[in-house]
Amino acid sequence: MQIVVMRDLDRFWKYKWWLAGLITMNLTDLFIFALIFNGIVNRAYIDNYLLFIAPGITAIATFASAFSIGREVGVEVRRGYTQYLLSLPLTRFQLSIGRILGGALRGLIYQIPFIALLLILYWSIPSIEKFSIMIATSVMLTISMSSLSITISTAVRSFDLQATMRSFTYFVLFFFSNVFYPDALIRKYFPEILYIIISNNPVSIATSIYRWIFGVMPVEDPLILVIKMIIWCLVFFILGSFFYLRNLMA
């Protein structure tokens, strides 16, 4: 299984210029949004929009990097490359776990600069307990995104439909989250059912945890958020494994 993970990681480094461009794009999004909205937002809800949105960008940044494994899996399915993978001295289950963990490791590596930026922006180092929760949250979020990308790529064979579903998923996770808006504002102006959906979005959960860790926004019970993150991680992990295994057995 380690061989599969390291293989996916080696292929990830081949896209170093793509990674550099992606990091630049995400950082640009962060500072542009902060510059535009900092003078517009109600100070009663958000005192400093840059410090507010930074944890959200850190959470959503894992999407593109972790989702790259899904694109590769989709290409392998169309080209029949899975036959070679099946010839490796690994069980199908080990192969599926290796691909998910490979994608998760990509997301974690990509997220490192953004976590470093959070430490610089807030100019504080969280306690050992909070730092451990932050790392665990990042691991679960990247596993969720990697598993979700593999689910999409193996559940649908059409390349165009895969691209459409990836874009739609990004839209839902990004804009139906609390990345841009505080929970209090969402609850006040959005229908209750929509608020429930938004607040339980895995990106929203991770963002809320990051904001709590750095003291941006208080939460009633951080443990509840961690449990929700664990549930999302397990659900996506099971789905990703199931659809990848189904593809190998086809």
N, C-alpha and C positions, 0 to 999 in steps of 0.2 A: 504493500500500500504506500510505503514511503517513496518507492520508485515513481509511482504515479503522481504523487504530490510534487516531488522535485522536478519531474518532467514538465508539469504544468507551470511551475514557478520559473523554470529555465525559459520556457516559451514566453512567459510574461515579460522577462527582461528584454526580449527582442523588440518590444514595442516601447522602448525608453523614450523616443521622441514623441510618440503618441501620449505617453504618460505625462511627460513634461507639459505638453499642450493642454492636457486635461486638467492638471493641477493649476496651471495658469488660468484656465477658463473658470474653474471653481473659485479661485481666489479673486478673480475679477468680478464674478457674480457677488461675492461677499462684500467687497468694498463699494461696488456700484449701488447695490441695494441699500447699504448702510448710508452712503452719501445722499441718495435720493430721499429716503424715507426718514432719516434722522430728524430733519426739520419739519416733517409733516405729522408724525405720529403724536398721539396724545401722551404727554409726559406722565399722566396719571396711571397709564398702563405700562409704558416703556420709557425708562429714563435715558438709556443709551442704546440705540438700535443696533450698532455694530456689535456690542457685547451680547445683545439679545439674539441676533441672527447667527452668530458664529457657531454655536453648538449645533444648530439646525443644518448648516452647510456641512459641518463635520459629519453628521449622520448621513445626509443624502450623498456625500462624496463617495461612500462605499458602493453605491449602486453601479456606476459605470465600470469600475474596476472588477468587482465581483461578478457582474453580468457578462464580462468578457469570456468567462468560461462557458457560458451558455451558447454564445456565438460559435465557439470552437466545437462544442459538442454537436451543434446543429450541422456544421460543415462535415464533421466525421460521419454523421448519420447519412447525409446525402451521398457522400463519396464511398460509403461502405468501409470506412477505415476502422470501424468497430471490430471487424473480423481479425485485424492485426492485434488489437487490444485483448481480444479473447484468447489469443495464442500465448499471452504472457502467463507466467506461473502465479496467477492470482485467481481467487474465486470472483465470481460476478459481484458478490456483495462487497468485497474488498475494493474492487475496481470502482464501484459506484461511490463508496465512501471516500476513496482517494480523490475522485474528481470534485466532489463537494468541498472537501477540505482544501484542495488546491485552489479552488475559486475563493474560498474564505481567506486563505493566506494572502492571496492577491489583494483582497479588500483591506486586510489589516495593514499590509505594507503601504498601500496607497493612503491610508488614513493617518499614518504616523506624522507627516508634516502638518496636518490640520490639528492634531492633538497638541503638537509642539506649539502651534500658533495660539491655541487656547491658553496654554500655560503662560505664553508671553503677553497676550492681551489682558488676562486677568492678573498677571504678575503674582501668581500664588501657586503653591504646590498643594494639592489635596492631601488629606490624611491618608494613611496606608489603607484604611477601610474603604474610603471613597475612591481611592485610586484603583483598588482591586475591583470594586463595582464597575468603574469605568472600563477597565480592561475586559471584564466579563461581559459587559454590555456590548462592547465592540466586537468581541468574538461571536456572540450570539447573533448580532445584527448581520455580520458578514456571512455567517453560515446560512442565515435566512435568505439573504439576497442571492448567494451562490446557488442554493437549493431551488429558489424560485426561478432563476434563470435556466437551470437545467430542466426544470419541470416544463417551462414554456417551450424550450427547444426540442424536447423529446415527445411532448404531447401533441405537437403540431408539426407536420412534415413540410408544409409549404413555407418556403423562405420568406415570401412577401407577408404571409400571415404572421410568421414569427416576428418579423420586424415591426409589424403593426401592433402586436400584442406587447412587445417590449416597450414601445413608445407609449402605449396606453397605460401600461403598468407604471412607467416613470411618471406620467402625468398624474395618476391617482395618488401614488405615494408622495409625490412632491407637493402638489397643490392642495390635496385633501389631508393636510397635516398641520401641525402647529409650528412649522419652520418659520413662517412669516408673521403669524398672529399669536398673541398670548391666549391661553386657554380661557381666561375670564372673558375676553372679547368674543371668542368663538361661541361660548355658552350664552352670551347675552344676545347676540344678533343672529345666530343660526338656529334652525329647528333642532329640537332635542335629539332626534334620531341621527341627524347629521353630526351633531356634536359627539355623540357616542361613537360613531364610525371614525371620526377624525381623531378623537382622543385615544382610540385603541389601534390606530394605525401603527405598525412597528416602528416606522420612522419617527412618529410623534412620541412614542414611548421612549425610544433611545434619546431623542432630543430633550425630553423632560428630565431624564436621568442626568444628562450632561449639564443641563441648566441648574439642576439641584446641586450637583457636585461643586460647581463653581459659584454657587450662591446667587445666580441670576433670578431664579424663580423658586419659591418654596413649594414643596409637595406635601400632601397630608401623610402619605405612607410610602416611602421609597421601595419597601419590600414588595408591595402590590405591583409596582411597575416592573420590578425584576421578575416576579412570577409571570406577569403577562408576556415579558420578553422571552422567558423560557418556553412558554406555551407556543408562541409564534415560531420560535426556533425549532421545536420538536415537530410542529405541524408541517412546516416547509421542508424540514429534513426528511420526514417520512414520505412526503409527496415527491421530492426530488429523487430519492432512492427508488421509490416504486416505479416511476416513469422511466428512469434510466435503466433499471433492471428489465422492465417490460420491453424496452427497445433492444437490449442485448439478447433477449430470448426470442425476438421476432424472427 
